Amino acid sequence: MMHVFTSLLPDSLQIRLQKQDDLRQIIVNTGWLFADRILRMGIGLIVGIWVARYLGPAQYGLLSYATAFIALFGAVATLGLDTITVRELVRSPLAESEILGTSLLLRLISGIIVVIAAIVTVKILEPNNSLTHWLIGITATGMIFQAFDTIDYLFQAQVKSKFTVYAKNAAFILIALVRIILIKAHSPLIAFVWAGLFETILGAVGLILIYQTTGKRFQTWRYNLTRARSLLSDSWPLILSSIMIMIYMRIDQVMLGRMVSNEEVGIYSSAVRFAEVWYFIPMAIVSSVYPKIVQTREVSEALFYARLQKLYNLMALLAYLVAIPATFLSYPLIHGLLGEEYSRAAPMLTILIWAGMFTNLGVARSSFLTSMNWTKVHFFTVAAGCVINVVLNLYLIPLYGGMGAVIASCVAYWFATYGACFVYRPLFRTGWMLTKAMFYPKVW
C-alpha cells in the first residue's frame, strides 16, 4: 500500500523519500554492527584480559603466535571474495543464487587447501614443537567453516547485517562463557584453542539456520564456472592484497616469536589488542555505506567523490577521538588491567594507537578502489607497505624488540595508505582527499 501511495507523488519527492529510506537503512544497519562490535569489544576485552592474565606473557605469546601465523594463511582462504561478492550482488541481484553458490564452493576448496598448507609449513619451520603443531592445526581448521561467511555477503549487500549479528553473537557469548569456565578449571592452553574452533563452527551453523528462516533455500544455489572465472579475475589482486595486509599486520608477531621470545610476543600482542579493539567502528561504517557508494558512482561522479570525502573525514575524526585520550591513558590502562608483568606494553600502545589513523583511512580507501575496480592498485600499495614492514622488522626487532615492531608497523601503515598515493599519479586526488581529511575532518 505504501509503495502504491509513494508512486503517486511527484518524481522529486519520491527521490527525496528514497534518499531518506537509504539513509535510514544505512543508520539501522550500522547500528546493528555497532551493537555487535560493542558487545564483542566489552565481553571480548574482559575475557581476553582474563585469559592473558591467566596464561601469562609466555603462553599468551604462544597463543598469539599461532593466531598470527594462521592469519597469514587466512588471507588466502577468503580469496578476496568478500567485497567482490557484495559488489556483484548489488549489481546483479537476479544472479544471487549463482553468485552465492559459486563463492561458497570456491571458499570451501581454498579453505581445505590452506589448512593443509598451514600444517605442512609449521611442521617444516617448527619440526620438534608438537604443541605449536596442534595449536596451528586446530586454529587452521576453522578456515573451512568460515566459508559459510558467504551468507553474510548477501546480508551486507542487502544492508541487513542484523542477521549476521544474531548468528555470530550467539556463538561468541556461549564460547566466552566456556573460556571463563576453562580459566576457573585451570585448563591448559590447548583448551582455549579448541574453544576458538567451536566458536567458528557455531557461527557457521547460526548463519545457515538464520538464512533458512528468512525464506531462502540452499537448494537454489548453483556453481557456475564462468562466474567463478569472473569472480577470481577481479578478486585475485585482492587475494594478494589480503596476503600482504596480513603479512604487514601480523608478521611482526611471527618474527618476534622467532627472533626474540614468546614472552615478547605476549607483551607486544597485548598492546596490539588494545590498539585494534576499536577497529570494528570504521569497518562497520564502511560495510554499511559500501553498497550505496557503489550505486552512487553509477549516478554522479561529483556526488561519488563528495561522499567519499565525507567518509574519509569521518574516519580521520574517529582516529583522533580514540588516539588522543589513549596516548595519555596507555600506562594506567595496561598496568591496571593486565598487571605489572605487561607494563612494557604501555609505551608500545602509546605509539601504536596512532597507526589507527591510517588503518581507518585505508579501510575507507579500499571501498573506493573496489568501486573503481582498481584492485591491482590496491595490491601494489599494500605490497609496498608489506615490504617496508618486513625490512624494518628485520632491522629494528633485534635492536628494540617489541618497540621495533611498533615502529615498523606505523611506518608501513602510513605508506600503504597515504604515502603511496603520491607515488602513483591516478591516486594523487585520493592523496589530497586524505590530507584534507586529516587536517580538516569536517563531517557535517
N, C-alpha and C positions, 0 to 999 in steps of 0.2 A: 504494500500500500504506500509506504513512504517513497519507494522508488518511483511509483506512478505519479505521486504528488510533485516530487522534485523535477520530473521530466517536463512538467507544465510550466516551470519557471523559466525566465529569460536565461540565455546561454551564459551571460556574465555572472549571474547569481549562482547558477549551477557550478561554475568553475570555482567560485569563492567557497561554496559549501564543500566541494570536493577537496579543496586545499585544507579546509578545516578538518575534514574527516581524515585526511592523510596525516596531518599534524597530530591529531588525537590518537591515531593508531600508533604512530611512532612513539609518542609520550607514554602510552599504555604499555607498549612492548618494552621500551627502555625501563619503565618502572618494574616490570616483571624481572628483567635481567638484573636490575639493581637489587631487588629484594633477594634474588637468588644469590648474588655475589656477596651482599652484605651478610646474609646468613652464613655463607661459606667462610667469609672473612672472620666473622665473630667466632663461630664454633671451631673453624679450622685453625685459627690463630691460638685459641685457648688450648685445644687438644694438641696442636703442633708444638706449642711451648712445653706442655706437659710431657710429651714424648721426648723432646730434646733434652729436658732436664733429667728424665728417667734414663735415657740411653747414655748421656754424657757426650762430650765433643768427639771422642774417638769412634764410638759405634754410630752416633748420629752422622758423623762424617762418612762412614762406610755406607750408610743408607743413602745419603745424598750423592755419593759417588755412583752408586748403582742407578739411582734415578737419573742423574745427568748422563750417564753412559747410554741408557735406553732412550733418552730424549734425542740423542744424535741419530738413532735409527728410526725413531718415531716420525721424524720429519719425512722419511721416505714412505712410510706406511700410509700417510694421508694422500700421497700422490698429488698434493696441491689442488685437490678437487673441491675443497670447501667453498672458496669464493667463486670458483668457476661454475660449480654446480648450481649455486644460488643464482648467479647471473643468468645461466641458461634457463632455470625455472622461471625467472622473472620475464625473460624474453619470450619463451615458448611454453606457456602453461599447458597447452594441449598435449605436449610431448612429455608430460610429467612422469608417467609410468616408465617410459623408455629411459629417460634421464636418470631416474632413481635406481632402476634395476641395473643399468649399466654401471653406475657409480658404485653400487653395493658390491657387485661381483669384482670389479677392479680393486676395491679396497680389501676385500677378503683375500684375494690372491696375493696382493702386496703385503698384507699383514702376516700371512704364513711364511712368505719368503724372508721377510725382515726378522721374524722371530728366530728362524734357523741361522740367519747371518749373524745376529747378535750373540747367540750362544757359541757359535764357532769362533767368532772374534775374541770373546772374553777367554775362551779356553786357550787361544794362542797367546794372548797378552798376559794372562794370569794362570799359567798351567798348573800350579801347585796350590791354588787357593779355591778349595771346593765351596766354601761359604759364599764367596763372591759369585761363583758359577750359579749357585742356587738363587741368590738374590736377583741376579740379572735374568735368569731363565724364567722365574716366576713373574717378575715385572714385565718382561717382554711379551708373555702370553696375553696380557691384557690388550695388546695392539690388534689381535684378531677380533676381539669383541667390540673394539672401538669402531669397527667397520659399520656398525649399525648407527653411528652418528649421521649416516646418510639421511636418516629420517629427520634429524634436526635441520638439515639443509632445506627441506621442504618448509618446515616451520619458520625458518629465517626468511625464506623467500616470501612467505605469506604474512610476515611480521606477526607471528603468533608464537613467540618464544615461551609463553606460559606453559605450553605442553611439555617442553624440554625441562623447564624448571620443576614441574611436578615429578617427572621421571628421575631426574638426576638428584634432586634434593632428598627424595625418599631414601635412595641408596646411600647418599652422603651422610645423612643423620644416623641411619642404622649402623654404618661402619664406624662413625665417630664414637658411638656408644660402645661398640666392640673394642675399639682401641683403648678406651678408658678401662674396660674390663681386663684387657691384656696387661695394662700397667699395674692394676691392682693385683693381678695374679702373678706378677713378676715374670712375665713371659719373655722368651728370647727374641732377639732381633728379627729372626726369620718370620715370626708370627705376624709382625706388623706388615711385612711384605705380602704375606698371604691375604691379609685384610684389604690391602690396596687392590689386589687382583679381584677379590669378591665384590668390591665396590664397582669396578668396571663392568663385571658381569651383570650385577643387579641393575646398573644404569641402562645397559643394553636391553635387558628384559623389560624394564619400565617403558622405554621408548617404543618397543614393539607393542606392548599392551595398550598404551595410550593412542598410538597410531590407529590401531584397530577400533578403539572406542570412538574415534572421530568419523567412523563410517568407511574408512579406507580398507583396502584388502591387498595383501602382498601378491595374491594370485594374478593381479593385473600387471605386476612389474615384469618387465622383459628386458633381456640383454640384446643390444644391437651393436654389431661390430663396427659399422660406420660411425655410430655415435661415440663408441669407445675411442676410435681414432681421432675424432674431432675433439673430444674432451682432453685427451692426452696431448694432442698437438698444441692446445692452448695452455695446458697445465704443466708441461714438462719444465718450462723455465721456473714456474712456481715451486716445483719439486726441488729443483736445485737451489732456489732461493730459500726454501724451508730448511734444507740441509745446512745452508750457510748460516741462517739465523740461529738454528740450534747449536751450531758449532761456536758462533761468537757469543751466544748466551750461556752455553753450558760447558764448553771446552775448558774454561778456566778451572772448574771444579775437578774435571778429569785430570788436567795437568797438575793441579795442586796435589791430588792424591798420589800421583806417580812421582812427582818431583820433590814433595815435602813430606806430608804425612796425612793420615785420615783425620787427625785432630785439627790440623789447619783447615782441612775441608769443612769440618763441622763448624768451626768458628766463622769462616767465610760464608758458608751456606746460611747460617743464622742471619747474617747481615743481608744477604740476598733475599731471604724470605721476607724480612721486614720491608725491604726496598720495593719488592714486587707485589706485596699483598694488596695494593690498591690498583693494580693494573687492570682489574676487571672493569673499572669505570670507563676508560677510553674504549675498551673492547666492546662493552655493552652498548655504548653510544654509537660507535661506528657500525656495529652489527645491525642496529635498528635503522640507521639512516641510509645504509648502503643501497638497498633496493630502490629507494627514492632518488638517490644520486644517479643510479644507472638510468632511471626513467627521465630525469631532468636533462641529461645530456642529449636525449633524443628530441627535446623541446627547444632548448635555447642554450647556446654556448655561454652567453653572458650570465644567465641565471645559474648555469652549471658551475662556473668559476666563482660566482658570488657566494654560493652555498658552500663551496669548498673552503673559501676564505673564512667563513664563519665557523666551519668545523675546525680548521687549523687554530683559529683564535681560542675556541673553547678548549682544545687540547692543551694549548700553552697555559691558559689561565688555570686549568686543573693542576698542571705540573707545579706552578708557583704556589698554589694553595696547599699542596702537600709538602713540597721540598723546603719551603721557608721554615715552618714550625719544626719539621723533622730534623733540620740542621741543628737546632738548639736543644732538642729533646732526645737525641740519639743515645747519650750515655745513660740518663735515668731510665730510659725505655729498655735498653739491653740489660743493664745491671738489675733493674727491678724485676723484670720478667724472667730472665734466663739465669741470673746469678753471676757471681764474680768470675767463674771459670770461662764465661763467654765475653768478658769485658773488652777484649781486644777487637770484638766485632763493632763496637761503638764508633770509632773513627772511620772504619770501613763504611758503615751506614751513612755517616755524615757526608761522605763524598759520593757514594753510590746512588743516593737518593736523587741526585741531580741528573743522573742518566735518564730518569723518568721523563724529562722534557723531550728528549729525542725519541724515546720509546713511544710516547703519546703521538708526537708528530709523525713518526714512522707508520703507526697503525693507520692514521688518517691518510697519509700519502699513499699507502698501499691500495686504499679504495679508489683513489684517483687513477693509479697506474693500471689497476684491473679494469676499471671502466673504459679506459683508453685502449685496453688490450696490449699494454706495454709491459708484458710480463718479463720480457728479456731485459728490459731496462732495470726492472726490479731486481732481477737476478744479479746483474753486474754491480749494482750499488751495494747489495748485501754481500756479494763475494769479496768486494774490496774491503768492506768492514771486517769480514771474517779473516782475511789475510793479515790485516793490521793487528787484529786481536791476537792471533796465534803468534805472530812475530814479537809483539810487545810482551806477551806472556813468557815466551822463551827467554827474553832478556830480563824482565822485571821480577818474575817469580823467584828465581834463585837469589836475587838481591833483597827483596822486600816481602816475600811470602804472599799472604792473602792481600795485603795492601797493593802489591804489584799487580795482582789480578784485577783489583778495583780500578786502578789507573788505566790498565789496558782496555777494560770493558767500556769505560767512559769515553775514551778516545775513539774506539771502534763504533760505538753507538752514534757519536757525533758525526763521524764521517759518512757512515752508511745512510743516515737520514738527511743530513744537512750539507756537509762538505761536498759530497758527490754531486749535488745539484748544480754546483758551479764549475764542474769539470765537464759535464755533458750538456751541450747547448740546448736541446729540447727541454731540459729541466730548469733552465735559467728562471723562467717565470715562476715555477714552483719554489725555487730557492728564495726569490724575493717575497713570495707569499708567506713562506715560513719565517723569514726575517721579520716581516710586518707582524706576524702573529706573536713572536717572542718579545718584540719591543712595544707593541700596542695591541694587546689581546682583547679588543672590543667585541663583545658577543651580543649586544642588543641593538 
